[in-house]
C-alpha cells in the first residue's frame, strides 16, 4: 500500500512527482496514513471535483470531537469547513452577505489604497526589505479585520491567534485551543457592543437559532478570520517567489493591465504549492461510491489532492509549465461544490490589487536572496516563509 504523504518534490514549485504517475496509472489508490489507517487518494481533476461536489462524500463525517486533532483540529470540526448541509447552507447564507461580488468590488478602491501605502513603506525600507512584513501579511489582515469590525489596535493579536490556529494541532493543541478561547472573548465583547460588521451579524444570527452552539460560533468566526488572511498572505509570497524564477514572464506582465493581472492571478493560484500535503479537507464516503473506476466503500476516508488536480494534463495542457496567459483556467485552488471557498472573490480581488500594485510601482520586483535560502515556518498546514527579502531596481 502507498504511504501518504507522498515523497516530497525536489522543487518548491511542484507537487510530488508521484502524483503524475498515479494520475496515469492508478488515479484513486488506497493509501496508508501516518497513523496506519487506510484512505483513498483522488488525484485527477474530475475525481477531485466529484469528491468536493457529490453529497455522498461528507465533510462532517471526516471531523467531529471523537476524531483525531489533525489538519486544523477542532477548527475544522465546528466551522464551515466541517459542516454538511443543511447546517452548512444555513450558516453560509449568513456569512455570504459579506462576500457578494458587489460588496467585494466596492472594497477594491480601498484595497488599492492600502497596497499603495504598504508599497510606500516597502520602498522606504529599501531593497532587501521583507515583503511579507511590509505588504503580504498586513494587507489581508487589514481587509478581513475591517469586515469584522476588528479595531486597528487588536489586529496584531488577531494575527497571532490566527497563526496559532493554522499550527500543528497534533503536535501541540494547546496554543490553538487558547487562540479559540481568545476569539470567544472577542465575540463576547461584540455581543455586548454590536456594530455594523460581519461579526455582529454572525452573533445576532446565532442568537436567533437554538440549534447553533456557542462553540460553533467561535469556530466559524475564527475560521473566517484566519482563512480570510492566512492563505492570501502566503499566496502573495509564493506568487513573487514563482515569478522570480520566471523573469521572462514577469517582464511581460504589466501592472496597469487589470485583465492580464487577473488572468495571471488565476494561473499563479493553479501553479503554486500552498500546502505541504496538497490535500484540501478530507471527506468520508457515506455509501459505496464509484470514483474514477474504483469502488470506494462506505465509511472510507477520501483525500482530494488539489495540487494533483491542478496539474492534470487532461485539463491543463503542458500542466507543469507556468503560463500567465492561460485561459480558460478551471483550477480548483478554492475548492468546489458546497465548500467552495466563501471568500474566493475577496481573495481574488486582494491578490489582483496586490500583484498589480507591486508591478506598477516595482515592475522588476524579485527575490533578494537565492530561493534555497528561504526558510519556512515549521509546523504549519500552509507554506509560510519566515521572511521574504525582495529587491528591485531603483
LUMNU-835826 format. One record per residue (C-alpha): z, y, x; residue number from 1; residue in one letter. Coordinates in steps of 0.2 Angstrom, whole numbers, always signed. Each point is the difference from the previous one (the first is absolute). Layout:
N
    c3    c2    c1 lumnu torlo
     Z     Y     X   NUM     A
...
//
This chain:
394
    c3    c2    c1 lumnu torlo
    +0    +0    +0     1     X
    -4   +18    +6     2     X
   +15   +10    +5     3     X
    +1   +18    -7     4     X
    +0   +13    +6     5     X
   -16    -4    +9     6     X
    -2    +3   +19     7     X
    -1   +19    +3     8     X
   -17    +9    +5     9     X
    -2    +6   +17    10     X
    -4   +17    -7    11     X
   +10   +12   -10    12     X
   -16    +4   -11    13     X
    -4   -18    -6    14     X
    +9   -14   -10    15     X
    +3   -17    +8    16     X
   -17    -8    +4    17     X
    +6   -15    -9    18     X
    -3    +9   -16    19     X
   -19    +0    +3    20     X
    +0   -19    +3    21     X
   +10    -3   -16    22     X
   -11   +10   -11    23     X
   -15   -10    +6    24     X
    +8   -17    +1    25     X
   +16    -1   -10    26     X
    +2   +16   -11    27     X
   +16    -5    -9    28     X
   +10   -11   +12    29     X
   +18    -6    -2    30     X
   +11    +8   +13    31     X
   +18    -2    +6    32     X
   +11   +15    -1    33     X
   +13    +4   +14    34     X
   +14    -8   -11    35     X
   -10   -16    -1    36     X
    -5    +3   -18    37     X
   -19    -3    -5    38     X
   -12   +14    -7    39     X
   -18    +2    -4    40     X
    -9   +14   +10    41     X
   -15    +9    -9    42     X
   -12    +7   +13    43     X
   -16    +5    -9    44     X
    -3   +16    -9    45     X
    -3    -8   -17    46     X
   +15   -11    +1    47     X
   +12   +13    +5    48     X
    -6   +11   -14    49     X
    +3   -15   -12    50     X
   +18    -2    +6    51     X
    +3   +19    -3    52     X
    -8    +0   -17    53     X
    +2   -16    -8    54     X
   +17    -1   -10    55     X
    +2   -18    +4    56     X
    +6    +6   +17    57     X
   +17    +8    -3    58     X
    +7   +13   +11    59     X
   +17    -1    -8    60     X
    +1   -18    +3    61     X
    -2    +3   +19    62     X
   +16   +11    +0    63     X
   +17    +0    -8    64     X
   +18    +0    +5    65     X
    +0   -18    +5    66     X
   -15    +1   +11    67     X
    +1    +4   +19    68     X
    +2   +18    +6    69     X
   -17    +1    +8    70     X
   -15   +11    -1    71     X
    +9   +15    -8    72     X
   +15    -9    -6    73     X
    +8    +6   -16    74     X
   -11   +15    +0    75     X
   -14   -11    -4    76     X
   +10   -10   -13    77     X
    +4   +14   -12    78     X
   -13   +14    +3    79     X
   -17    +1    -6    80     X
    -5   -12   +14    81     X
    +9   -14    -8    82     X
    -3    +2   -18    83     X
   -12    -9   -12    84     X
    -6    +7   -17    85     X
    +6    +5   -12    86     X
   +14    +8   +10    87     X
   -11    +5   +14    88     X
   -12    +8   -13    89     X
   +14   +10    -8    90     X
    +7    +7   +16    91     X
   -17    +3    +7    92     X
    -4   +11   -15    93     X
   +14   +11    +4    94     X
    -4    +2   +18    95     X
   -18    +1    -2    96     X
    +1   +18    -8    97     X
    +4    +7   +17    98     X
   -16    -8    +8    99     X
   -14    +4   -11   100     X
   -16    +6    +8   101     X
    +2   +17    -7   102     X
   +17    +2    +6   103     X
    -5    -6   +17   104     X
   -14   +12    +1   105     X
   +11   +14    -5   106     X
   +11    -4   +16   107     X
   -15    +0   +12   108     X
    +1   +18    +4   109     X
   +18    -1    +4   110     X
    -2   -15   +11   111     X
   -14    +9    +9   112     X
   +12   +14    +4   113     X
   +13   -12    +6   114     X
   -12    -8   +12   115     X
    -6   +17    +7   116     X
   +18    +5    +3   117     X
    +4   -17    +8   118     X
   -16    +1   +11   119     X
    +6   +18    +5   120     X
   +16    -8    +7   121     X
    -9   -14    +8   122     X
   -11   +13   +10   123     X
   +15   +10    +5   124     X
    +8   -16    +7   125     X
   -16    -2   +10   126     X
   -10   -15    +6   127     X
   +11   -16    +2   128     X
   +10    +5   -16   129     X
    +5   -14   -12   130     X
   -11    +0   -15   131     X
   +12   -11   -10   132     X
   +14   +13    +2   133     X
   -11   +15    -3   134     X
   -12    -6   -14   135     X
    +0   -18    -5   136     X
   +18    -2    -4   137     X
    +5   +17    -8   138     X
   -16    +1   -11   139     X
    +3   -15   -12   140     X
   +19    +3    -1   141     X
    -3   +18    -5   142     X
   -12    -5   -13   143     X
    +9   -14    -8   144     X
   +17   +10    +1   145     X
    -8   +14   -10   146     X
    -5   -12   -14   147     X
   +17    -7    +0   148     X
    +9   +17    +1   149     X
    +8    -5   +16   150     X
    +7   +16    +9   151     X
    -7    +5   +17   152     X
   +17    -3    +8   153     X
    +1   -18    -7   154     X
   -17    -5    +6   155     X
    +6    -6   +17   156     X
   +13   -11    -8   157     X
   -12    -7   -12   158     X
   -12    -4   +14   159     X
   +14   -10    +9   160     X
    +4   -10   -16   161     X
   -18    -4    -2   162     X
    -2    -6   +18   163     X
   +15   -11    -3   164     X
    -8    -7   -16   165     X
   -16    -6   +10   166     X
   +11    -8   +14   167     X
    +3   -18    +2   168     X
   +10    -6   -15   169     X
    +2   -17    +7   170     X
    +7    +5   +17   171     X
   +12   +12    -7   172     X
    +1    +5   -19   173     X
   +14   +12    +3   174     X
    -9   +16    +4   175     X
   -13    -2   -14   176     X
   +14    -4   -13   177     X
    +9   +15    +6   178     X
   -16   +10    -2   179     X
    -1    -6   -18   180     X
   +17    +6    -4   181     X
    -4   +17    +7   182     X
   -15    +1   -12   183     X
   +12    -5   -14   184     X
   +11   +15    +4   185     X
   -15   +11    +0   186     X
    -5    -6   -17   187     X
   +18    +3    -6   188     X
    -2   +18    +5   189     X
   -16    +2    -8   190     X
    +6    -8   -16   191     X
   +14   +14    +0   192     X
   -12   +14    +4   193     X
   -18    -5    -6   194     X
   -15   +10    +4   195     X
   -19    +1    -3   196     X
    -4   -15   +12   197     X
    -4   -18    +1   198     X
   +17    -6    +4   199     X
    +8    +9   -15   200     X
   -14    -7   -11   201     X
    +4   -18    +6   202     X
   +18    +2    -3   203     X
    -3    +7   -18   204     X
   -12   -14    -4   205     X
   +12   -14    +7   206     X
   +15    +7   -10   207     X
   -10    -2   -16   208     X
    -4   -18    +4   209     X
   +15   -13    -2   210     X
   -11   -13    +8   211     X
    -1    +9   +17   212     X
   +14    -2   +12   213     X
    +7   +13   +12   214     X
    -4   -11   +15   215     X
   -18    +0    -6   216     X
    +0   +19    -1   217     X
    +6    +1   +18   218     X
   -12   -12    +7   219     X
   -15    +8   -10   220     X
    +5   +17    +6   221     X
    +3    -5   +18   222     X
   -16   -10    +0   223     X
   -11   +14    -6   224     X
    +8   +12   +13   225     X
    -1   -12   +14   226     X
   -18    -6    -5   227     X
    -5   +18    -3   228     X
    +1    +5   +19   229     X
    +3   -15   +11   230     X
   -17    -8    -2   231     X
    -9   +17    +1   232     X
    +9    +5   +16   233     X
    -6   -15    +9   234     X
   -17    +0    -7   235     X
    -3   +18    +7   236     X
    +6    -7   +17   237     X
   -10   -15    +0   238     X
   -16   +10    -6   239     X
    +2   +11   +16   240     X
    +3   -15   +11   241     X
   -16    -9    -7   242     X
   -10   +16    +1   243     X
    +5    +2   +19   244     X
    -8   -17    +3   245     X
   -16    +6    -9   246     X
    -3   +17    +7   247     X
   -19    -1    -4   248     X
    +4    -1   -19   249     X
   +14   +13    +2   250     X
   -12   +12    +7   251     X
   -12    -2   -15   252     X
   +14    +3   -13   253     X
    +2   +18    -5   254     X
   +16    +5    -8   255     X
    -9   +13   -11   256     X
   -10   -13    -9   257     X
   +12    -7   -14   258     X
   -11   -14    -5   259     X
    -2    -7   +17   260     X
   +18    +1    +3   261     X
    +4    -9   -16   262     X
   -13   -14    +4   263     X
    +8    -1   +18   264     X
   +18    -1    -8   265     X
    -6   -15   -10   266     X
    -7    -9   +15   267     X
   +15    +4   +11   268     X
   +11    -7   -14   269     X
   -10   -16    +0   270     X
    +0    -2   +19   271     X
   +17    +4    +6   272     X
   +14   -13    +1   273     X
   +14    +8    -9   274     X
   +12   -15    -1   275     X
    +4   -13   +13   276     X
    -3   -15   -11   277     X
   -14    +7   -11   278     X
    +8    -7   -16   279     X
    +3   +11   -15   280     X
   +13    -5   -12   281     X
    +0   -20    -2   282     X
    -2    -7   -17   283     X
    +5   -17    -8   284     X
   -12   -10   -11   285     X
    +7    -2   -17   286     X
   -12   -15    -4   287     X
   -12   -10   +10   288     X
   -14   +12    +5   289     X
   -17    -3    +8   290     X
    -2   +13   +14   291     X
   -15    -1   +11   292     X
    -3   -18    -4   293     X
   +18    -5    +4   294     X
   +12    -5   -14   295     X
   +16   +10    +3   296     X
   +14    -9    -9   297     X
   +12    +9   -11   298     X
   +15    +7    +9   299     X
    -9    +2   +16   300     X
    +2   +16   +10   301     X
   -17    +9    +4   302     X
    -3   +12   +14   303     X
   -14   +13    -3   304     X
    -6    +4   +17   305     X
    -7   +18    -2   306     X
    -5    +2   +18   307     X
   -11   -15    -2   308     X
    -7    +5   -16   309     X
    -5   +17    +7   310     X
    -9    -9   +14   311     X
   -10   -12   -11   312     X
   -18    +0    +6   313     X
    -6    -5   -17   314     X
    +6   +17    -7   315     X
    -1   +11   +16   316     X
   -15    -2   +11   317     X
    +4    +0   +18   318     X
   +18    +0    -6   319     X
    +9    +2   +17   320     X
   -10   +16    +4   321     X
    +7   +17    -5   322     X
   -13    +9   -10   323     X
    +6   +17    -6   324     X
   -15    +2   -11   325     X
    +3   -17    -9   326     X
    -4    +1   -18   327     X
    +4    -8   -12   328     X
   +16    -6    +7   329     X
   +10   -11   -12   330     X
   +15    -3   +11   331     X
   +17    -5    -7   332     X
   +11   +10   +12   333     X
    +9    +6   -16   334     X
    +1   -17    -8   335     X
    -8    -3   -17   336     X
    +4    -5   -18   337     X
   +16    +5    -8   338     X
    +9    +3   +17   339     X
   -14   +12    +7   340     X
    +9   +13    +9   341     X
    +6   +13   -13   342     X
    -1   +14   +13   343     X
   -17    -5    +7   344     X
    -8   +16    -6   345     X
   +14   +10    +8   346     X
    -2    -9   +16   347     X
   -18    +2    +1   348     X
    +1   +19    -3   349     X
   +13    +1   +14   350     X
   -10   -10   +12   351     X
   -16   +10    -4   352     X
    +9   +17    +3   353     X
    +9    -6   +15   354     X
   -15    -7    +9   355     X
   -11   +14    -6   356     X
   +12   +13    +6   357     X
    +3    -8   +17   358     X
   -19    -1    +3   359     X
    -3   +18    -6   360     X
   +13    +7   +12   361     X
    -1   -13   +14   362     X
   -17    -9    -1   363     X
    +2   -10   +16   364     X
   +18    -6    -4   365     X
    +4   -16    +9   366     X
   +14   -10    +8   367     X
    +8    +8   +15   368     X
    +5   -17    +8   369     X
    -8   -17    +1   370     X
    +2   -10   -16   371     X
    +9   -13   +10   372     X
   +14   +12    +3   373     X
    +4    +3   -19   374     X
   +16    -9    -6   375     X
    +3    -6   -17   376     X
   +17    +2    -9   377     X
    +8   -17    -1   378     X
    +4    -9   -15   379     X
   -11    +9   -13   380     X
   -12    -8   -13   381     X
   -13   +13    +4   382     X
    -6    +5   +17   383     X
    +9   +16    +5   384     X
    -2    +9   +17   385     X
   +16    +6    +9   386     X
   -11   +15    +4   387     X
   -18    +5    +1   388     X
    -5   +12   +14   389     X
   -17    +8    -3   390     X
   -10   +12    +9   391     X
   -15   +12    -3   392     X
   -11   +12    +9   393     X
    +6   +18    -2   394     X
//
